[in-house]
């Protein structure tokens, strides 16, 4: 019975985390923008949209934009909530253009990232660090979901929980559970 309750609690926590991540689906974090006195982030994002040649950009595409809290001495990320997931995905699609802009004096080295929950951020850190000991080479986030894979042509493995990470780091089977494969992404 205790094991059943523990499993139920774990399931509820996973569902809560999934719901919170879902609520962030139209959010994007921008890292690398240095703090400026009296900065106007709306003006800055409009300038960035122009540099990236964002098609049909309108200030109405942005619901809100603000700095996130950061650790002492760290540059706080900028959180952008877009009016729709499609607009966010369009910006994500333009990430490649950021590399071209990095060499110019106009813009600092910026990175677009998913706005992950605390739990998903922790799992992503584990997915990037721990599996390397067992030969996993790739870890990434897409649509707020975490994935790993051993090599280029290997099947995707979806990481839903710390229990999934334990399975991966123990070495287990090279074949992921059917519920965590690319087909169910």
C-alpha positions in Angstrom: 0.0 0.0 0.0 2.8 2.4 0.9 4.4 1.7 -2.5 1.1 2.4 -4.3 0.7 5.7 -2.4 4.3 6.6 -3.3 3.6 5.8 -6.9 0.4 7.9 -6.9 2.3 10.9 -5.4 5.0 10.6 -8.0 2.3 10.5 -10.7 0.5 13.6 -9.3 3.8 15.5 -9.1 4.6 14.5 -12.7 1.2 15.7 -13.9 1.5 19.0 -12.0 4.9 19.5 -13.6 3.5 18.7 -17.0 0.7 21.2 -16.5 3.1 23.9 -15.5 5.4 23.2 -18.4 2.3 23.3 -20.7 1.5 26.8 -19.4 4.9 27.9 -20.5 4.7 26.7 -24.1 4.5 30.2 -25.5 7.5 31.4 -23.4 11.1 31.8 -24.5 14.1 32.7 -22.5 16.8 34.9 -24.1 20.2 34.5 -22.4 23.3 36.7 -22.9 21.7 40.2 -23.0 23.8 42.4 -20.6 21.9 44.6 -18.2 21.6 48.3 -19.2 20.5 51.1 -17.1 16.9 52.2 -17.9 16.7 49.4 -20.5 13.5 49.2 -22.5 13.1 45.5 -23.3 10.1 46.1 -25.7 12.3 48.4 -27.8 15.2 46.0 -27.7 13.0 43.0 -28.9 11.7 45.2 -31.7 15.3 45.9 -32.8 16.1 42.2 -32.5 13.1 41.3 -34.6 14.3 43.7 -37.3 17.9 42.2 -37.2 16.5 38.7 -37.4 14.1 39.7 -40.1 11.1 38.3 -38.3 8.2 38.2 -40.8 5.3 40.4 -40.0 6.5 41.3 -36.5 4.1 43.4 -34.5 4.4 44.6 -30.9 1.2 42.7 -30.3 3.2 39.4 -30.8 4.6 40.0 -27.3 2.3 39.6 -24.3 5.0 40.4 -21.8 8.8 40.7 -21.6 10.9 41.0 -18.4 14.0 39.9 -16.7 14.0 36.7 -14.6 15.6 36.6 -11.2 19.3 35.5 -11.3 22.0 34.4 -8.9 24.3 37.0 -7.5 26.7 38.1 -10.3 24.9 36.4 -13.1 23.2 38.1 -16.0 19.5 37.6 -15.6 17.7 36.0 -18.6 15.0 37.8 -20.5 11.6 36.0 -20.5 9.4 36.7 -23.5 5.8 35.5 -23.5 4.5 35.4 -27.1 0.9 35.8 -28.1 0.9 32.2 -29.5 3.1 29.1 -29.6 3.3 29.5 -33.4 5.0 32.9 -32.9 7.4 31.5 -30.4 8.3 28.6 -32.7 8.9 31.0 -35.5 11.4 32.9 -33.3 13.0 29.5 -32.4 13.3 28.8 -36.1 15.4 32.0 -36.5 18.0 30.9 -33.9 20.5 30.1 -36.7 20.5 33.8 -37.7 21.8 34.6 -34.2 25.1 33.1 -35.0 25.5 35.4 -38.0 24.8 38.4 -35.8 27.2 37.4 -33.1 30.2 38.6 -35.1 28.7 42.1 -35.4 29.0 44.9 -32.9 25.3 45.4 -33.0 24.3 42.5 -30.8 25.8 40.4 -28.0 26.1 36.6 -28.1 22.5 35.6 -27.4 20.8 32.2 -26.9 17.1 31.3 -27.2 16.0 28.7 -24.8 12.8 26.9 -23.7 11.4 28.3 -20.4 11.5 25.1 -18.3 10.0 24.4 -15.0 12.4 24.0 -12.1 12.0 20.2 -12.2 12.5 20.1 -16.0 15.5 22.3 -15.7 17.0 19.9 -13.2 16.2 16.9 -15.3 17.7 18.6 -18.3 20.9 19.2 -16.4 21.0 15.5 -15.4 20.3 14.5 -19.0 23.3 16.5 -20.2 25.7 15.4 -17.5 24.9 11.9 -16.2 24.2 9.8 -19.3 27.6 10.6 -20.8 29.1 8.0 -18.5 26.9 5.4 -20.3 27.6 6.5 -23.8 24.7 8.9 -24.4 25.9 11.7 -26.6 22.8 13.9 -27.2 20.4 15.6 -24.8 18.0 18.4 -25.8 14.6 20.0 -25.2 11.9 20.3 -27.8 8.5 21.7 -26.9 9.3 21.6 -23.2 10.0 17.8 -23.5 13.4 16.3 -22.7 15.1 13.7 -24.9 18.4 11.8 -25.0 20.0 9.4 -27.5 23.2 7.4 -27.7 24.3 8.2 -31.2 23.1 10.0 -34.4 20.8 7.3 -35.7 19.7 5.9 -32.4 16.0 6.1 -31.3 15.0 9.1 -29.2 14.4 8.4 -25.5 12.0 10.7 -23.7 13.0 11.6 -20.2 9.9 12.2 -18.0 11.3 11.7 -14.5 14.2 11.1 -12.4 13.3 7.4 -12.5 13.9 7.5 -16.3 17.3 9.1 -15.7 18.2 6.3 -13.2 17.3 3.7 -15.9 19.5 5.5 -18.4 22.5 6.0 -16.0 22.3 2.4 -14.8 23.0 1.4 -18.4 20.0 -0.8 -18.7 19.0 -1.8 -22.2 20.0 0.1 -25.3 16.4 -0.2 -26.4 14.1 2.4 -24.7 10.7 1.5 -23.3 8.1 1.7 -26.0 6.3 4.5 -24.1 9.4 6.7 -24.3 10.3 6.3 -28.0 10.1 8.8 -30.8 6.8 7.5 -31.9 5.1 8.8 -28.8 6.7 12.3 -28.8 
